[in-house]
Amino acid sequence: MVKAIFLQHMLNLGDPRLEDQLINRLSFQRFTRINLDQGIPDFATFWRFEEALKEQ
């Protein structure tokens, strides 16, 4: 999740766009270490994770 949030901020992607890119780009999946047999988190999951990080 942290690597996905890193990509999101480096490439200036919104949560839905990050989800789309993780689905479509094998390089993003490799970088975040999401296996092909794993499900891609939805955009709401990214939002909740980032909000939890901000609270910490």
Secondary structure as UniProt FT lines:
FT   HELIX           2..10
FT   TURN            11..12
FT   HELIX           15..24
FT   HELIX           26..32
FT   TURN            36..37
FT   HELIX           43..55
//
